């Protein structure tokens, strides 16, 4: 969850800086829940600074485009081995 939060904040910061928006701080709180159908991850973003509705919508799209988010929404197989 820390990787997802970090990647999201870094991705947003790069975009915000490029757009020169006056957003001083980005916070991402990420929680993971087990459900009957599998696993659910919830990310809550907050910003310190002026963010209008149009910017908020764009930032949500950018947050969902971070590389870790893209990996987590795909099919993942994890194989663990011990090398000798």
PDB file of N, CA, C and O in Angstrom, chain B, residues numbered from 101:
ATOM      1  N   UNK B 101       0.814  -1.166   0.000  1.00  0.00           N
ATOM      2  CA  UNK B 101       0.000   0.000   0.000  1.00  0.00           C
ATOM      3  C   UNK B 101       0.875   1.254   0.000  1.00  0.00           C
ATOM      4  O   UNK B 101       0.521   2.285  -0.572  1.00  0.00           O
ATOM      5  N   UNK B 102       2.026   1.132   0.658  1.00  0.00           N
ATOM      6  CA  UNK B 102       2.953   2.267   0.674  1.00  0.00           C
ATOM      7  C   UNK B 102       3.466   2.568  -0.735  1.00  0.00           C
ATOM      8  O   UNK B 102       3.637   3.730  -1.105  1.00  0.00           O
ATOM      9  N   UNK B 103       3.709   1.522  -1.510  1.00  0.00           N
ATOM     10  CA  UNK B 103       4.172   1.732  -2.892  1.00  0.00           C
ATOM     11  C   UNK B 103       3.108   2.434  -3.723  1.00  0.00           C
ATOM     12  O   UNK B 103       3.422   3.331  -4.504  1.00  0.00           O
ATOM     13  N   UNK B 104       1.865   2.036  -3.562  1.00  0.00           N
ATOM     14  CA  UNK B 104       0.780   2.675  -4.301  1.00  0.00           C
ATOM     15  C   UNK B 104       0.636   4.137  -3.889  1.00  0.00           C
ATOM     16  O   UNK B 104       0.504   5.010  -4.747  1.00  0.00           O
ATOM     17  N   UNK B 105       0.659   4.407  -2.602  1.00  0.00           N
ATOM     18  CA  UNK B 105       0.541   5.790  -2.115  1.00  0.00           C
ATOM     19  C   UNK B 105       1.695   6.652  -2.631  1.00  0.00           C
ATOM     20  O   UNK B 105       1.482   7.765  -3.110  1.00  0.00           O
ATOM     21  N   UNK B 106       2.906   6.131  -2.529  1.00  0.00           N
ATOM     22  CA  UNK B 106       4.082   6.890  -2.979  1.00  0.00           C
ATOM     23  C   UNK B 106       4.044   7.166  -4.468  1.00  0.00           C
ATOM     24  O   UNK B 106       4.302   8.288  -4.904  1.00  0.00           O
ATOM     25  N   UNK B 107       3.725   6.151  -5.243  1.00  0.00           N
ATOM     26  CA  UNK B 107       3.669   6.307  -6.697  1.00  0.00           C
ATOM     27  C   UNK B 107       2.590   7.308  -7.090  1.00  0.00           C
ATOM     28  O   UNK B 107       2.799   8.136  -7.977  1.00  0.00           O
ATOM     29  N   UNK B 108       1.452   7.233  -6.440  1.00  0.00           N
ATOM     30  CA  UNK B 108       0.348   8.156  -6.733  1.00  0.00           C
ATOM     31  C   UNK B 108       0.760   9.594  -6.448  1.00  0.00           C
ATOM     32  O   UNK B 108       0.540  10.483  -7.271  1.00  0.00           O
ATOM     33  N   UNK B 109       1.357   9.819  -5.284  1.00  0.00           N
ATOM     34  CA  UNK B 109       1.764  11.176  -4.912  1.00  0.00           C
ATOM     35  C   UNK B 109       2.851  11.701  -5.843  1.00  0.00           C
ATOM     36  O   UNK B 109       2.806  12.864  -6.244  1.00  0.00           O
ATOM     37  N   UNK B 110       3.816  10.873  -6.189  1.00  0.00           N
ATOM     38  CA  UNK B 110       4.895  11.303  -7.091  1.00  0.00           C
ATOM     39  C   UNK B 110       4.333  11.646  -8.469  1.00  0.00           C
ATOM     40  O   UNK B 110       4.700  12.661  -9.061  1.00  0.00           O
ATOM     41  N   UNK B 111       3.443  10.795  -8.974  1.00  0.00           N
ATOM     42  CA  UNK B 111       2.833  11.036 -10.280  1.00  0.00           C
ATOM     43  C   UNK B 111       2.038  12.340 -10.272  1.00  0.00           C
ATOM     44  O   UNK B 111       2.134  13.139 -11.204  1.00  0.00           O
ATOM     45  N   UNK B 112       1.260  12.548  -9.223  1.00  0.00           N
ATOM     46  CA  UNK B 112       0.487  13.783  -9.110  1.00  0.00           C
ATOM     47  C   UNK B 112       1.392  15.001  -8.980  1.00  0.00           C
ATOM     48  O   UNK B 112       1.129  16.033  -9.598  1.00  0.00           O
ATOM     49  N   UNK B 113       2.452  14.898  -8.188  1.00  0.00           N
ATOM     50  CA  UNK B 113       3.357  16.038  -7.994  1.00  0.00           C
ATOM     51  C   UNK B 113       4.004  16.442  -9.316  1.00  0.00           C
ATOM     52  O   UNK B 113       4.107  17.632  -9.615  1.00  0.00           O
ATOM     53  N   UNK B 114       4.438  15.465 -10.107  1.00  0.00           N
ATOM     54  CA  UNK B 114       5.050  15.791 -11.404  1.00  0.00           C
ATOM     55  C   UNK B 114       4.048  16.519 -12.298  1.00  0.00           C
ATOM     56  O   UNK B 114       4.404  17.494 -12.961  1.00  0.00           O
ATOM     57  N   UNK B 115       2.813  16.058 -12.320  1.00  0.00           N
ATOM     58  CA  UNK B 115       1.783  16.684 -13.147  1.00  0.00           C
ATOM     59  C   UNK B 115       1.458  18.097 -12.637  1.00  0.00           C
ATOM     60  O   UNK B 115       1.376  19.042 -13.421  1.00  0.00           O
ATOM     61  N   UNK B 116       1.278  18.226 -11.341  1.00  0.00           N
ATOM     62  CA  UNK B 116       0.959  19.534 -10.741  1.00  0.00           C
ATOM     63  C   UNK B 116       2.080  20.538 -10.999  1.00  0.00           C
ATOM     64  O   UNK B 116       1.817  21.697 -11.318  1.00  0.00           O
ATOM     65  N   UNK B 117       3.315  20.098 -10.862  1.00  0.00           N
ATOM     66  CA  UNK B 117       4.446  20.997 -11.115  1.00  0.00           C
ATOM     67  C   UNK B 117       4.489  21.433 -12.579  1.00  0.00           C
ATOM     68  O   UNK B 117       4.755  22.597 -12.879  1.00  0.00           O
ATOM     69  N   UNK B 118       4.225  20.486 -13.490  1.00  0.00           N
ATOM     70  CA  UNK B 118       4.234  20.809 -14.914  1.00  0.00           C
ATOM     71  C   UNK B 118       3.152  21.830 -15.250  1.00  0.00           C
ATOM     72  O   UNK B 118       3.356  22.717 -16.079  1.00  0.00           O
ATOM     73  N   UNK B 119       2.001  21.695 -14.597  1.00  0.00           N
ATOM     74  CA  UNK B 119       0.888  22.625 -14.827  1.00  0.00           C
ATOM     75  C   UNK B 119       1.029  23.917 -14.031  1.00  0.00           C
ATOM     76  O   UNK B 119       0.285  24.872 -14.255  1.00  0.00           O
ATOM     77  N   UNK B 120       1.979  23.947 -13.104  1.00  0.00           N
ATOM     78  CA  UNK B 120       2.231  25.100 -12.237  1.00  0.00           C
ATOM     79  C   UNK B 120       0.992  25.488 -11.429  1.00  0.00           C
ATOM     80  O   UNK B 120       0.689  26.669 -11.260  1.00  0.00           O
ATOM     81  N   UNK B 121       0.283  24.473 -10.936  1.00  0.00           N
ATOM     82  CA  UNK B 121      -0.879  24.707 -10.079  1.00  0.00           C
ATOM     83  C   UNK B 121      -0.403  24.958  -8.662  1.00  0.00           C
ATOM     84  O   UNK B 121       0.556  24.324  -8.222  1.00  0.00           O
ATOM     85  N   UNK B 122      -1.045  25.869  -7.927  1.00  0.00           N
ATOM     86  CA  UNK B 122      -0.594  26.215  -6.571  1.00  0.00           C
ATOM     87  C   UNK B 122      -1.068  25.205  -5.508  1.00  0.00           C
ATOM     88  O   UNK B 122      -1.817  25.551  -4.594  1.00  0.00           O
ATOM     89  N   UNK B 123      -0.617  23.970  -5.649  1.00  0.00           N
ATOM     90  CA  UNK B 123      -0.961  22.924  -4.685  1.00  0.00           C
ATOM     91  C   UNK B 123       0.306  22.613  -3.891  1.00  0.00           C
ATOM     92  O   UNK B 123       1.290  22.112  -4.436  1.00  0.00           O
ATOM     93  N   UNK B 124       0.264  22.918  -2.604  1.00  0.00           N
ATOM     94  CA  UNK B 124       1.445  22.804  -1.757  1.00  0.00           C
ATOM     95  C   UNK B 124       1.704  21.377  -1.282  1.00  0.00           C
ATOM     96  O   UNK B 124       2.856  20.967  -1.141  1.00  0.00           O
ATOM     97  N   UNK B 125       0.644  20.630  -1.040  1.00  0.00           N
ATOM     98  CA  UNK B 125       0.797  19.316  -0.420  1.00  0.00           C
ATOM     99  C   UNK B 125      -0.218  18.336  -0.985  1.00  0.00           C
ATOM    100  O   UNK B 125      -1.357  18.695  -1.284  1.00  0.00           O
ATOM    101  N   UNK B 126       0.223  17.085  -1.123  1.00  0.00           N
ATOM    102  CA  UNK B 126      -0.651  16.002  -1.567  1.00  0.00           C
ATOM    103  C   UNK B 126      -0.573  14.906  -0.522  1.00  0.00           C
ATOM    104  O   UNK B 126       0.513  14.548  -0.065  1.00  0.00           O
ATOM    105  N   UNK B 127      -1.719  14.380  -0.149  1.00  0.00           N
ATOM    106  CA  UNK B 127      -1.743  13.282   0.815  1.00  0.00           C
ATOM    107  C   UNK B 127      -2.557  12.141   0.222  1.00  0.00           C
ATOM    108  O   UNK B 127      -3.637  12.362  -0.327  1.00  0.00           O
ATOM    109  N   UNK B 128      -2.043  10.929   0.332  1.00  0.00           N
ATOM    110  CA  UNK B 128      -2.750   9.742  -0.146  1.00  0.00           C
ATOM    111  C   UNK B 128      -2.842   8.744   1.002  1.00  0.00           C
ATOM    112  O   UNK B 128      -1.826   8.240   1.482  1.00  0.00           O
ATOM    113  N   UNK B 129      -4.063   8.465   1.438  1.00  0.00           N
ATOM    114  CA  UNK B 129      -4.306   7.439   2.449  1.00  0.00           C
ATOM    115  C   UNK B 129      -4.842   6.211   1.727  1.00  0.00           C
ATOM    116  O   UNK B 129      -5.883   6.270   1.071  1.00  0.00           O
ATOM    117  N   UNK B 130      -4.124   5.096   1.851  1.00  0.00           N
ATOM    118  CA  UNK B 130      -4.480   3.873   1.137  1.00  0.00           C
ATOM    119  C   UNK B 130      -4.800   2.778   2.147  1.00  0.00           C
ATOM    120  O   UNK B 130      -4.045   2.533   3.088  1.00  0.00           O
ATOM    121  N   UNK B 131      -5.942   2.124   1.926  1.00  0.00           N
ATOM    122  CA  UNK B 131      -6.346   1.011   2.784  1.00  0.00           C
ATOM    123  C   UNK B 131      -6.731  -0.181   1.915  1.00  0.00           C
ATOM    124  O   UNK B 131      -7.270  -0.019   0.820  1.00  0.00           O
ATOM    125  N   UNK B 132      -6.445  -1.377   2.418  1.00  0.00           N
ATOM    126  CA  UNK B 132      -6.796  -2.592   1.718  1.00  0.00           C
ATOM    127  C   UNK B 132      -7.781  -3.380   2.565  1.00  0.00           C
ATOM    128  O   UNK B 132      -7.609  -3.515   3.777  1.00  0.00           O
ATOM    129  N   UNK B 133      -8.820  -3.900   1.911  1.00  0.00           N
ATOM    130  CA  UNK B 133      -9.859  -4.661   2.593  1.00  0.00           C
ATOM    131  C   UNK B 133     -10.056  -6.002   1.906  1.00  0.00           C
ATOM    132  O   UNK B 133     -10.031  -6.091   0.678  1.00  0.00           O
ATOM    133  N   UNK B 134     -10.252  -7.036   2.697  1.00  0.00           N
ATOM    134  CA  UNK B 134     -10.657  -8.333   2.167  1.00  0.00           C
ATOM    135  C   UNK B 134     -12.163  -8.315   2.046  1.00  0.00           C
ATOM    136  O   UNK B 134     -12.858  -7.906   2.976  1.00  0.00           O
ATOM    137  N   UNK B 135     -12.680  -8.756   0.904  1.00  0.00           N
ATOM    138  CA  UNK B 135     -14.114  -8.828   0.692  1.00  0.00           C
ATOM    139  C   UNK B 135     -14.478 -10.249   0.287  1.00  0.00           C
ATOM    140  O   UNK B 135     -13.597 -11.084   0.078  1.00  0.00           O
ATOM    141  N   UNK B 136     -15.746 -10.518   0.179  1.00  0.00           N
ATOM    142  CA  UNK B 136     -16.186 -11.849  -0.243  1.00  0.00           C
ATOM    143  C   UNK B 136     -15.719 -12.178  -1.658  1.00  0.00           C
ATOM    144  O   UNK B 136     -15.485 -13.340  -1.991  1.00  0.00           O
ATOM    145  N   UNK B 137     -15.586 -11.151  -2.479  1.00  0.00           N
ATOM    146  CA  UNK B 137     -15.184 -11.377  -3.866  1.00  0.00           C
ATOM    147  C   UNK B 137     -13.683 -11.210  -4.099  1.00  0.00           C
ATOM    148  O   UNK B 137     -13.222 -11.375  -5.228  1.00  0.00           O
ATOM    149  N   UNK B 138     -12.916 -10.888  -3.069  1.00  0.00           N
ATOM    150  CA  UNK B 138     -11.469 -10.730  -3.245  1.00  0.00           C
ATOM    151  C   UNK B 138     -10.907  -9.635  -2.361  1.00  0.00           C
ATOM    152  O   UNK B 138     -11.085  -9.638  -1.143  1.00  0.00           O
ATOM    153  N   UNK B 139     -10.232  -8.709  -2.996  1.00  0.00           N
ATOM    154  CA  UNK B 139      -9.561  -7.626  -2.275  1.00  0.00           C
ATOM    155  C   UNK B 139      -9.983  -6.289  -2.868  1.00  0.00           C
ATOM    156  O   UNK B 139     -10.102  -6.154  -4.086  1.00  0.00           O
ATOM    157  N   UNK B 140     -10.208  -5.307  -2.010  1.00  0.00           N
ATOM    158  CA  UNK B 140     -10.549  -3.950  -2.440  1.00  0.00           C
ATOM    159  C   UNK B 140      -9.533  -2.997  -1.845  1.00  0.00           C
ATOM    160  O   UNK B 140      -9.201  -3.086  -0.663  1.00  0.00           O
ATOM    161  N   UNK B 141      -9.045  -2.093  -2.661  1.00  0.00           N
ATOM    162  CA  UNK B 141      -8.115  -1.052  -2.212  1.00  0.00           C
ATOM    163  C   UNK B 141      -8.800   0.289  -2.379  1.00  0.00           C
ATOM    164  O   UNK B 141      -9.333   0.599  -3.444  1.00  0.00           O
ATOM    165  N   UNK B 142      -8.783   1.078  -1.324  1.00  0.00           N
ATOM    166  CA  UNK B 142      -9.352   2.423  -1.377  1.00  0.00           C
ATOM    167  C   UNK B 142      -8.259   3.445  -1.131  1.00  0.00           C
ATOM    168  O   UNK B 142      -7.501   3.346  -0.166  1.00  0.00           O
ATOM    169  N   UNK B 143      -8.189   4.423  -2.013  1.00  0.00           N
ATOM    170  CA  UNK B 143      -7.231   5.516  -1.874  1.00  0.00           C
ATOM    171  C   UNK B 143      -8.012   6.807  -1.716  1.00  0.00           C
ATOM    172  O   UNK B 143      -8.879   7.123  -2.531  1.00  0.00           O
ATOM    173  N   UNK B 144      -7.701   7.552  -0.665  1.00  0.00           N
ATOM    174  CA  UNK B 144      -8.325   8.856  -0.431  1.00  0.00           C
ATOM    175  C   UNK B 144      -7.250   9.917  -0.594  1.00  0.00           C
ATOM    176  O   UNK B 144      -6.246   9.918   0.118  1.00  0.00           O
ATOM    177  N   UNK B 145      -7.472  10.817  -1.537  1.00  0.00           N
ATOM    178  CA  UNK B 145      -6.518  11.887  -1.817  1.00  0.00           C
ATOM    179  C   UNK B 145      -6.994  13.191  -1.191  1.00  0.00           C
ATOM    180  O   UNK B 145      -8.190  13.477  -1.158  1.00  0.00           O
ATOM    181  N   UNK B 146      -6.051  13.970  -0.699  1.00  0.00           N
ATOM    182  CA  UNK B 146      -6.369  15.313  -0.225  1.00  0.00           C
ATOM    183  C   UNK B 146      -5.240  16.243  -0.652  1.00  0.00           C
ATOM    184  O   UNK B 146      -4.091  15.826  -0.804  1.00  0.00           O
ATOM    185  N   UNK B 147      -5.590  17.499  -0.839  1.00  0.00           N
ATOM    186  CA  UNK B 147      -4.646  18.493  -1.342  1.00  0.00           C
ATOM    187  C   UNK B 147      -4.677  19.725  -0.460  1.00  0.00           C
ATOM    188  O   UNK B 147      -5.732  20.123   0.035  1.00  0.00           O
ATOM    189  N   UNK B 148      -3.515  20.323  -0.267  1.00  0.00           N
ATOM    190  CA  UNK B 148      -3.425  21.612   0.419  1.00  0.00           C
ATOM    191  C   UNK B 148      -3.145  22.649  -0.653  1.00  0.00           C
ATOM    192  O   UNK B 148      -2.078  22.657  -1.267  1.00  0.00           O
ATOM    193  N   UNK B 149      -4.107  23.514  -0.867  1.00  0.00           N
ATOM    194  CA  UNK B 149      -4.015  24.513  -1.922  1.00  0.00           C
ATOM    195  C   UNK B 149      -5.334  24.578  -2.665  1.00  0.00           C
ATOM    196  O   UNK B 149      -6.249  23.797  -2.404  1.00  0.00           O
ATOM    197  N   UNK B 150      -5.420  25.506  -3.583  1.00  0.00           N
ATOM    198  CA  UNK B 150      -6.649  25.713  -4.345  1.00  0.00           C
ATOM    199  C   UNK B 150      -6.768  24.659  -5.447  1.00  0.00           C
ATOM    200  O   UNK B 150      -5.888  24.530  -6.297  1.00  0.00           O
ATOM    201  N   UNK B 151      -7.872  23.908  -5.416  1.00  0.00           N
ATOM    202  CA  UNK B 151      -8.151  22.913  -6.451  1.00  0.00           C
ATOM    203  C   UNK B 151      -9.617  23.081  -6.860  1.00  0.00           C
ATOM    204  O   UNK B 151     -10.521  22.895  -6.045  1.00  0.00           O
ATOM    205  N   UNK B 152      -9.845  23.435  -8.135  1.00  0.00           N
ATOM    206  CA  UNK B 152     -11.219  23.578  -8.606  1.00  0.00           C
ATOM    207  C   UNK B 152     -11.751  22.229  -9.091  1.00  0.00           C
ATOM    208  O   UNK B 152     -11.014  21.244  -9.117  1.00  0.00           O
ATOM    209  N   UNK B 153     -13.018  22.183  -9.470  1.00  0.00           N
ATOM    210  CA  UNK B 153     -13.651  20.921  -9.869  1.00  0.00           C
ATOM    211  C   UNK B 153     -12.992  20.302 -11.101  1.00  0.00           C
ATOM    212  O   UNK B 153     -12.804  19.087 -11.164  1.00  0.00           O
ATOM    213  N   UNK B 154     -12.646  21.130 -12.070  1.00  0.00           N
ATOM    214  CA  UNK B 154     -12.001  20.630 -13.285  1.00  0.00           C
ATOM    215  C   UNK B 154     -10.633  20.023 -12.954  1.00  0.00           C
ATOM    216  O   UNK B 154     -10.289  18.953 -13.456  1.00  0.00           O
ATOM    217  N   UNK B 155      -9.868  20.699 -12.123  1.00  0.00           N
ATOM    218  CA  UNK B 155      -8.565  20.176 -11.699  1.00  0.00           C
ATOM    219  C   UNK B 155      -8.736  18.890 -10.908  1.00  0.00           C
ATOM    220  O   UNK B 155      -7.970  17.943 -11.088  1.00  0.00           O
ATOM    221  N   UNK B 156      -9.721  18.847 -10.043  1.00  0.00           N
ATOM    222  CA  UNK B 156      -9.974  17.658  -9.217  1.00  0.00           C
ATOM    223  C   UNK B 156     -10.251  16.444 -10.102  1.00  0.00           C
ATOM    224  O   UNK B 156      -9.730  15.358  -9.850  1.00  0.00           O
ATOM    225  N   UNK B 157     -11.062  16.625 -11.126  1.00  0.00           N
ATOM    226  CA  UNK B 157     -11.366  15.532 -12.053  1.00  0.00           C
ATOM    227  C   UNK B 157     -10.109  15.070 -12.784  1.00  0.00           C
ATOM    228  O   UNK B 157      -9.887  13.871 -12.958  1.00  0.00           O
ATOM    229  N   UNK B 158      -9.304  16.014 -13.204  1.00  0.00           N
ATOM    230  CA  UNK B 158      -8.067  15.673 -13.927  1.00  0.00           C
ATOM    231  C   UNK B 158      -7.084  14.963 -13.006  1.00  0.00           C
ATOM    232  O   UNK B 158      -6.443  13.994 -13.412  1.00  0.00           O
ATOM    233  N   UNK B 159      -6.963  15.436 -11.773  1.00  0.00           N
ATOM    234  CA  UNK B 159      -6.039  14.809 -10.820  1.00  0.00           C
ATOM    235  C   UNK B 159      -6.454  13.378 -10.499  1.00  0.00           C
ATOM    236  O   UNK B 159      -5.597  12.519 -10.287  1.00  0.00           O
ATOM    237  N   UNK B 160      -7.736  13.117 -10.461  1.00  0.00           N
ATOM    238  CA  UNK B 160      -8.209  11.757 -10.225  1.00  0.00           C
ATOM    239  C   UNK B 160      -7.796  10.835 -11.374  1.00  0.00           C
ATOM    240  O   UNK B 160      -7.372   9.702 -11.142  1.00  0.00           O
ATOM    241  N   UNK B 161      -7.918  11.316 -12.601  1.00  0.00           N
ATOM    242  CA  UNK B 161      -7.481  10.522 -13.760  1.00  0.00           C
ATOM    243  C   UNK B 161      -5.979  10.280 -13.735  1.00  0.00           C
ATOM    244  O   UNK B 161      -5.519   9.179 -14.037  1.00  0.00           O
ATOM    245  N   UNK B 162      -5.218  11.300 -13.378  1.00  0.00           N
ATOM    246  CA  UNK B 162      -3.761  11.168 -13.305  1.00  0.00           C
ATOM    247  C   UNK B 162      -3.382  10.181 -12.203  1.00  0.00           C
ATOM    248  O   UNK B 162      -2.492   9.354 -12.399  1.00  0.00           O
ATOM    249  N   UNK B 163      -4.040  10.254 -11.060  1.00  0.00           N
ATOM    250  CA  UNK B 163      -3.750   9.341  -9.947  1.00  0.00           C
ATOM    251  C   UNK B 163      -3.967   7.894 -10.370  1.00  0.00           C
ATOM    252  O   UNK B 163      -3.187   7.013 -10.010  1.00  0.00           O
ATOM    253  N   UNK B 164      -5.025   7.651 -11.132  1.00  0.00           N
ATOM    254  CA  UNK B 164      -5.319   6.291 -11.575  1.00  0.00           C
ATOM    255  C   UNK B 164      -4.402   5.810 -12.697  1.00  0.00           C
ATOM    256  O   UNK B 164      -4.476   4.654 -13.113  1.00  0.00           O
ATOM    257  N   UNK B 165      -3.545   6.692 -13.180  1.00  0.00           N
ATOM    258  CA  UNK B 165      -2.609   6.326 -14.236  1.00  0.00           C
ATOM    259  C   UNK B 165      -1.198   6.072 -13.712  1.00  0.00           C
ATOM    260  O   UNK B 165      -0.283   5.839 -14.503  1.00  0.00           O
ATOM    261  N   UNK B 166      -1.008   6.112 -12.410  1.00  0.00           N
ATOM    262  CA  UNK B 166       0.343   5.855 -11.894  1.00  0.00           C
ATOM    263  C   UNK B 166       0.716   4.390 -12.174  1.00  0.00           C
ATOM    264  O   UNK B 166      -0.164   3.529 -12.182  1.00  0.00           O
ATOM    265  N   UNK B 167       1.990   4.097 -12.402  1.00  0.00           N
ATOM    266  CA  UNK B 167       2.413   2.744 -12.773  1.00  0.00           C
ATOM    267  C   UNK B 167       2.010   1.651 -11.784  1.00  0.00           C
ATOM    268  O   UNK B 167       1.625   0.562 -12.211  1.00  0.00           O
ATOM    269  N   UNK B 168       2.085   1.902 -10.503  1.00  0.00           N
ATOM    270  CA  UNK B 168       1.722   0.876  -9.521  1.00  0.00           C
ATOM    271  C   UNK B 168       0.219   0.593  -9.587  1.00  0.00           C
ATOM    272  O   UNK B 168      -0.198  -0.560  -9.478  1.00  0.00           O
ATOM    273  N   UNK B 169      -0.581   1.618  -9.763  1.00  0.00           N
ATOM    274  CA  UNK B 169      -2.028   1.438  -9.908  1.00  0.00           C
ATOM    275  C   UNK B 169      -2.321   0.554 -11.117  1.00  0.00           C
ATOM    276  O   UNK B 169      -3.143  -0.359 -11.039  1.00  0.00           O
ATOM    277  N   UNK B 170      -1.648   0.825 -12.233  1.00  0.00           N
ATOM    278  CA  UNK B 170      -1.858   0.039 -13.448  1.00  0.00           C
ATOM    279  C   UNK B 170      -1.513  -1.435 -13.231  1.00  0.00           C
ATOM    280  O   UNK B 170      -2.209  -2.317 -13.734  1.00  0.00           O
ATOM    281  N   UNK B 171      -0.454  -1.696 -12.491  1.00  0.00           N
ATOM    282  CA  UNK B 171      -0.061  -3.084 -12.215  1.00  0.00           C
ATOM    283  C   UNK B 171      -1.112  -3.767 -11.342  1.00  0.00           C
ATOM    284  O   UNK B 171      -1.487  -4.911 -11.600  1.00  0.00           O
ATOM    285  N   UNK B 172      -1.583  -3.079 -10.323  1.00  0.00           N
ATOM    286  CA  UNK B 172      -2.512  -3.681  -9.371  1.00  0.00           C
ATOM    287  C   UNK B 172      -3.885  -3.978  -9.965  1.00  0.00           C
ATOM    288  O   UNK B 172      -4.572  -4.877  -9.481  1.00  0.00           O
ATOM    289  N   UNK B 173      -4.300  -3.255 -10.992  1.00  0.00           N
ATOM    290  CA  UNK B 173      -5.620  -3.524 -11.570  1.00  0.00           C
ATOM    291  C   UNK B 173      -5.575  -4.617 -12.630  1.00  0.00           C
ATOM    292  O   UNK B 173      -6.622  -5.032 -13.127  1.00  0.00           O
ATOM    293  N   UNK B 174      -4.387  -5.088 -12.984  1.00  0.00           N
ATOM    294  CA  UNK B 174      -4.265  -6.166 -13.950  1.00  0.00           C
ATOM    295  C   UNK B 174      -4.296  -7.520 -13.269  1.00  0.00           C
ATOM    296  O   UNK B 174      -4.410  -7.609 -12.046  1.00  0.00           O
ATOM    297  N   UNK B 175      -4.196  -8.569 -14.060  1.00  0.00           N
ATOM    298  CA  UNK B 175      -4.093  -9.917 -13.499  1.00  0.00           C
ATOM    299  C   UNK B 175      -2.666 -10.137 -13.035  1.00  0.00           C
ATOM    300  O   UNK B 175      -1.715  -9.914 -13.784  1.00  0.00           O
ATOM    301  N   UNK B 176      -2.530 -10.569 -11.815  1.00  0.00           N
ATOM    302  CA  UNK B 176      -1.198 -10.736 -11.237  1.00  0.00           C
ATOM    303  C   UNK B 176      -1.015 -12.173 -10.782  1.00  0.00           C
ATOM    304  O   UNK B 176      -1.833 -12.714 -10.038  1.00  0.00           O
ATOM    305  N   UNK B 177       0.068 -12.781 -11.237  1.00  0.00           N
ATOM    306  CA  UNK B 177       0.494 -14.080 -10.730  1.00  0.00           C
ATOM    307  C   UNK B 177       1.795 -13.861  -9.988  1.00  0.00           C
ATOM    308  O   UNK B 177       2.711 -13.221 -10.505  1.00  0.00           O
ATOM    309  N   UNK B 178       1.882 -14.391  -8.776  1.00  0.00           N
ATOM    310  CA  UNK B 178       3.122 -14.267  -8.018  1.00  0.00           C
ATOM    311  C   UNK B 178       3.662 -15.670  -7.755  1.00  0.00           C
ATOM    312  O   UNK B 178       2.991 -16.500  -7.142  1.00  0.00           O
ATOM    313  N   UNK B 179       4.866 -15.918  -8.220  1.00  0.00           N
ATOM    314  CA  UNK B 179       5.542 -17.189  -7.990  1.00  0.00           C
ATOM    315  C   UNK B 179       6.747 -16.940  -7.102  1.00  0.00           C
ATOM    316  O   UNK B 179       7.622 -16.146  -7.446  1.00  0.00           O
ATOM    317  N   UNK B 180       6.797 -17.607  -5.974  1.00  0.00           N
ATOM    318  CA  UNK B 180       7.905 -17.427  -5.050  1.00  0.00           C
ATOM    319  C   UNK B 180       8.719 -18.723  -5.013  1.00  0.00           C
ATOM    320  O   UNK B 180       8.174 -19.811  -4.825  1.00  0.00           O
ATOM    321  N   UNK B 181      10.018 -18.583  -5.195  1.00  0.00           N
ATOM    322  CA  UNK B 181      10.917 -19.728  -5.179  1.00  0.00           C
ATOM    323  C   UNK B 181      12.085 -19.437  -4.262  1.00  0.00           C
ATOM    324  O   UNK B 181      12.389 -18.280  -3.976  1.00  0.00           O
ATOM    325  N   UNK B 182      12.731 -20.482  -3.808  1.00  0.00           N
ATOM    326  CA  UNK B 182      13.964 -20.342  -3.043  1.00  0.00           C
ATOM    327  C   UNK B 182      15.095 -20.864  -3.915  1.00  0.00           C
ATOM    328  O   UNK B 182      15.081 -22.011  -4.361  1.00  0.00           O
ATOM    329  N   UNK B 183      16.070 -19.999  -4.148  1.00  0.00           N
ATOM    330  CA  UNK B 183      17.202 -20.445  -4.950  1.00  0.00           C
ATOM    331  C   UNK B 183      18.270 -21.000  -4.014  1.00  0.00           C
ATOM    332  O   UNK B 183      18.505 -20.485  -2.921  1.00  0.00           O
ATOM    333  N   UNK B 184      18.910 -22.075  -4.489  1.00  0.00           N
ATOM    334  CA  UNK B 184      19.937 -22.727  -3.679  1.00  0.00           C
ATOM    335  C   UNK B 184      21.279 -22.637  -4.337  1.00  0.00           C
ATOM    336  O   UNK B 184      22.267 -23.133  -3.795  1.00  0.00           O
TER     337      UNK B 184
END
